[in-house]
Amino acid sequence: MTALYRLLTGEDSSAFCHKVTDALAKGWVLHGSPAFAWDAGAGVMRCAQAVTKETEADYDPDRRLGEQ
């Protein structure tokens, strides 16, 4: 069994929510609370959400985590 970890990031928008929802639909599980920070340079709120996934396959660093 292999444990995978990803940190999803993006602007606080529906696109970020869709990114997290897509990960959940593909078997990833929320890990901890989301984080938010104001990006004064860009004038936007930034979000981050950690997700994890247990898989039977071996970890392959040459493959994107979202494809494992």
KEDO-579444 format. One line per 10 residues: number of its first residue (from 1); their letters; for each residue x, y, z of C-alpha. Coordinates in steps of 0.001 Angstrom, whole numbers, padded with zeros to 6 digits. Each point is the difference from the previous one (the first is absolute). Layout:
KEDO-579444
NUM = a = X:Y:Z | ...
***
This chain:
KEDO-579444
1 = mtalyrlltg = 000000:000000:000000 | 001352:003407:-000965 | -001108:003308:001522 | -000028:002959:-002386 | -000112:003689:000993 | -000903:003092:-002019 | -000381:003652:000892 | -002601:001616:-002214 | 000380:003778:-000342 | -001636:002825:-001875
11 = edssafchkv = -001947:003232:000194 | -003154:-000064:002109 | -002392:-000639:-002889 | -002360:-002593:-001375 | 002970:-001399:-001983 | 001760:-000865:003275 | -003181:-001627:001338 | -000271:-002041:-003204 | 003656:-001088:000387 | -000686:-001295:003526
21 = tdalakgwvl = -003301:-001606:-001032 | 001705:-001769:-002923 | 002664:-001409:002345 | -002688:-001264:002399 | -001874:-001642:-002887 | 003236:-001823:-000935 | 000422:-001521:003453 | 002114:002637:001758 | -000952:000863:003602 | 000220:003387:001707
31 = hgspafawda = 002948:000206:002402 | -000292:002752:002594 | -001655:003354:-000374 | 000340:002306:-002979 | 002386:002944:000237 | -000594:003510:-001310 | 002333:002966:-000486 | -000431:003430:-001527 | 002311:000603:-002993 | 000434:003767:000202
41 = gagvmrcaqa = 002055:000133:-003207 | -002747:-001589:-002081 | -002882:001291:002127 | -001554:-003453:000429 | -000561:-002589:002701 | 002045:-003207:-000484 | -001194:-003407:001228 | 001693:-003294:000749 | -001447:-003407:000875 | 002001:-003137:000693
51 = vtketeadyd = -001385:-003311:-001256 | 001242:-003567:000410 | -000719:-003296:-001713 | 000783:-003639:000786 | 000821:-002098:-003055 | 001159:-003543:-000697 | 002321:001155:-002797 | 003594:000943:000657 | 000805:003706:000111 | 001410:001226:-003323
61 = pdrrlgeq = 001730:003404:000255 | -000076:000335:-003782 | -003836:000013:-000056 | -002134:002941:001062 | -001511:-000624:003424 | -003496:000652:-001323 | 000430:-002939:-002382 | 001069:-002495:002689
***
